[in-house]
Amino acid sequence: MSPGLAPGPENPHGDGLPPMKKRIAFVGTGGRALSFIEPVVTTYRATNELVGLCDLSPARMAYYNGLLAGELGYHAVPAYPADRFDEMLRKEKPDTVFVCTKDSTHHDYIVRALEAGCDVITEKPMTTDAAKCRAILDAQRATGRRVRVAFNYRWAPFRTKVKELIANGAIGRIRSVNLEYLLDTNHGADYFRRWHAQAAESGTLLVHKSTHHFDLVNWWLDAIPAQVFAYGDLVFYGKKNAEARGDGALTKYPRYTGEPAAKGDPFRLDLDESASFRGLYRAAEADSGYLRDRNVFRDGIDIHDQMSLNVRYRTGEVLTYSLVCYSPREGMRVTFNGDRGRIEYHEFIGSHMNRAVREKDFKIEEKPGSEAEGEWIKVYPHFQTGYTVPMPPVAGAHGGADEILNRSFYAPDAPATDQWGRFAGHEQGAASILVGIAGVESIKRNQPVNLTDLVPLRPEARHLSELV
Ligand SMILES: NC(=O)c1ccc[n+]([C@@H]2O[C@H](COP(=O)([O-])OP(=O)(O)OC[C@H]3O[C@@H](n4cnc5c(N)ncnc54)[C@H](O)[C@@H]3O)[C@@H](O)[C@H]2O)c1
């Protein structure tokens, strides 16, 4: 911990003692990091200190430092290029390193931060393959430091309500679950514009995206996944698919920004349209080579846009899951079959594309394709009339989840345990990604895959809550 500030406006308790501020460094300053940096330097600045940024792109870090010194009312912080990450740890001595880089690099920063004696919070997915997962578990075991995975889905009030209903036995013991997730032609397409479209970088969407969904089911059921069988195909995005359905005209340019021919293209993303996009991505193209707006109908995409799988849990439940990435609607439909009834949970809330873009800049949100219907939970007990579960209105990013999650990360009085078990550590992070990793393996082999063959995650444990 740092010595903190002298008593004053930033030491509201007025006890005369300087507050011990938690020192936090970020690696990965792309679109998502702002959701976690902003609260550190605003709401929670009395007890937290942003001590450093690290990224491949100096221009992206400069964009963040501009925000920090400008509209966020903080100050610029030391910015370290990616090859000086260890130096950042040595010089800035963070207590916690927050990992927000591209998925395939998470493990490297998690392991190095742990070995330097830091705690880690990592964005989902914890990592992208079994070997990297084992490296994280080994480093955690060797160092004893804490790893948390930012599974914001768990923290959305509606989803917590589902957990509460199941835990309270509203429909008895759950025997099977169906989860259908739809990504629309707006949000879903966005994964095909950039690094996510390469399996080596995202682990495919069965890891990058579905990790949220697999984590939800693990947590809702308090169950540990055991075996997976999956199918996956690329049927919509990519050049060949567009040409085959007569959309060849949409394949004619490599990217959208500055392309007159793309004017009427519904898949177009123009980075020049938003000041944030210009600062964060356009200005950083030269130093990072990262193109944020590549044509979704190009060659070389090697992930699936349609996936379906079955999961069997150690306690016998079965999940039937599907993800489609080219839907006119965005949201999910989950049904739970219990031995005393059924719960149906729907959320069609429109898409939320994360990046360092403020609400006012969310132009893409206004495009068609994200019909919001809201969320509802219905319970159908056996032999009784069904009912809709009343819920208070929620506001904020990701259905109010980000705000509650940030409080759990940064508030000095945040409880150490959570009534609904929403804290997810490295083992629970692993239990989620392993479903996707096994799914990818199953698609390759056309066979069911046992998760313990990939990573032997506490073979004696039966319930998710037994895992850290
Ligand atoms: N929970 C959520 O709802 C949610 C939403 C969006 C993103 N995310 C996660 O946040 C992370 C970042 O996503 P994003 O949307 O900000 O992506 P992004 O592409 O906008 O940013 C990624 C950043 O990582 C940097 N980077 C890449 N390789 C690096 C390396 N080797 N070393 C250092 N920096 C490197 C890039 O330069 C870029 O600044 C991802 O893991 C993603 O899964 C989570």
The ligand as an SDF file (V2000), in Angstrom:
LIG
                    3D

 44 48  0  0  0  0  0  0  0  0999 V2000
  -17.1570   -8.2060  -19.4430 N   0  0  0  0  0  0  0  0  0  0  0  0
  -17.4680   -7.5160  -20.5100 C   0  0  0  0  0  0  0  0  0  0  0  0
  -18.6040   -7.1930  -20.6860 O   0  0  0  0  0  0  0  0  0  0  0  0
  -16.4090   -7.1470  -21.5020 C   0  0  0  0  0  0  0  0  0  0  0  0
  -16.7180   -6.2520  -22.5240 C   0  0  0  0  0  0  0  0  0  0  0  0
  -15.7180   -5.9070  -23.4350 C   0  0  0  0  0  0  0  0  0  0  0  0
  -14.4600   -6.4610  -23.3260 C   0  0  0  0  0  0  0  0  0  0  0  0
  -14.1870   -7.3300  -22.3240 N   0  0  0  0  0  0  0  0  0  0  0  0
  -12.8340   -7.9340  -22.2060 C   0  0  0  0  0  0  0  0  0  0  0  0
  -11.8950   -6.8840  -22.0210 O   0  0  0  0  0  0  0  0  0  0  0  0
  -10.6730   -7.1820  -22.6990 C   0  0  0  0  0  0  0  0  0  0  0  0
  -10.3240   -6.0260  -23.6280 C   0  0  0  0  0  0  0  0  0  0  0  0
  -11.3340   -5.8960  -24.5990 O   0  0  0  0  0  0  0  0  0  0  0  0
  -11.5460   -4.5210  -25.4030 P   0  0  0  0  0  0  0  0  0  0  0  0
  -12.9300   -4.5390  -25.9340 O   0  0  0  0  0  0  0  0  0  0  0  0
  -11.0800   -3.3940  -24.5850 O   0  0  0  0  0  0  0  0  0  0  0  0
  -10.5410   -4.7600  -26.6210 O   0  0  0  0  0  0  0  0  0  0  0  0
   -9.6600   -3.6670  -27.3850 P   0  0  0  0  0  0  0  0  0  0  0  0
   -9.2130   -4.3400  -28.6050 O   0  0  0  0  0  0  0  0  0  0  0  0
  -10.3810   -2.3840  -27.4700 O   0  0  0  0  0  0  0  0  0  0  0  0
   -8.4260   -3.4630  -26.4010 O   0  0  0  0  0  0  0  0  0  0  0  0
   -7.4430   -4.4340  -26.1940 C   0  0  0  0  0  0  0  0  0  0  0  0
   -6.1730   -3.7320  -25.7720 C   0  0  0  0  0  0  0  0  0  0  0  0
   -5.1580   -4.7100  -25.4960 O   0  0  0  0  0  0  0  0  0  0  0  0
   -3.9410   -4.2110  -26.0130 C   0  0  0  0  0  0  0  0  0  0  0  0
   -3.0270   -5.3310  -26.2250 N   0  0  0  0  0  0  0  0  0  0  0  0
   -3.1190   -6.3290  -27.1280 C   0  0  0  0  0  0  0  0  0  0  0  0
   -2.0860   -7.1700  -26.9990 N   0  0  0  0  0  0  0  0  0  0  0  0
   -1.3340   -6.7080  -25.9820 C   0  0  0  0  0  0  0  0  0  0  0  0
   -0.1420   -7.1410  -25.3640 C   0  0  0  0  0  0  0  0  0  0  0  0
    0.5000   -8.2450  -25.7590 N   0  0  0  0  0  0  0  0  0  0  0  0
    0.3430   -6.4120  -24.3360 N   0  0  0  0  0  0  0  0  0  0  0  0
   -0.2860   -5.2960  -23.9190 C   0  0  0  0  0  0  0  0  0  0  0  0
   -1.4200   -4.8370  -24.4580 N   0  0  0  0  0  0  0  0  0  0  0  0
   -1.9320   -5.5270  -25.4900 C   0  0  0  0  0  0  0  0  0  0  0  0
   -4.3380   -3.4960  -27.2850 C   0  0  0  0  0  0  0  0  0  0  0  0
   -3.3370   -2.5970  -27.7180 O   0  0  0  0  0  0  0  0  0  0  0  0
   -5.6150   -2.8020  -26.8490 C   0  0  0  0  0  0  0  0  0  0  0  0
   -5.3600   -1.5420  -26.3030 O   0  0  0  0  0  0  0  0  0  0  0  0
  -10.8970   -8.5040  -23.4270 C   0  0  0  0  0  0  0  0  0  0  0  0
  -10.3300   -9.5490  -22.6790 O   0  0  0  0  0  0  0  0  0  0  0  0
  -12.4030   -8.6540  -23.4580 C   0  0  0  0  0  0  0  0  0  0  0  0
  -12.8110  -10.0080  -23.3940 O   0  0  0  0  0  0  0  0  0  0  0  0
  -15.1310   -7.6700  -21.4080 C   0  0  0  0  0  0  0  0  0  0  0  0
  1  2  1  0
  2  3  2  0
  2  4  1  0
  4  5  1  0
  4 44  2  0
  5  6  2  0
  6  7  1  0
  7  8  2  0
  8  9  1  0
  8 44  1  0
  9 10  1  0
  9 42  1  0
 10 11  1  0
 11 12  1  0
 11 40  1  0
 12 13  1  0
 13 14  1  0
 14 15  2  0
 14 16  1  0
 14 17  1  0
 17 18  1  0
 18 19  2  0
 18 20  1  0
 18 21  1  0
 21 22  1  0
 22 23  1  0
 23 24  1  0
 23 38  1  0
 24 25  1  0
 25 26  1  0
 25 36  1  0
 26 27  1  0
 26 35  1  0
 27 28  2  0
 28 29  1  0
 29 30  1  0
 29 35  2  0
 30 31  1  0
 30 32  2  0
 32 33  1  0
 33 34  2  0
 34 35  1  0
 36 37  1  0
 36 38  1  0
 38 39  1  0
 40 41  1  0
 40 42  1  0
 42 43  1  0
M  CHG  2   8   1  16  -1
M  END
$$$$
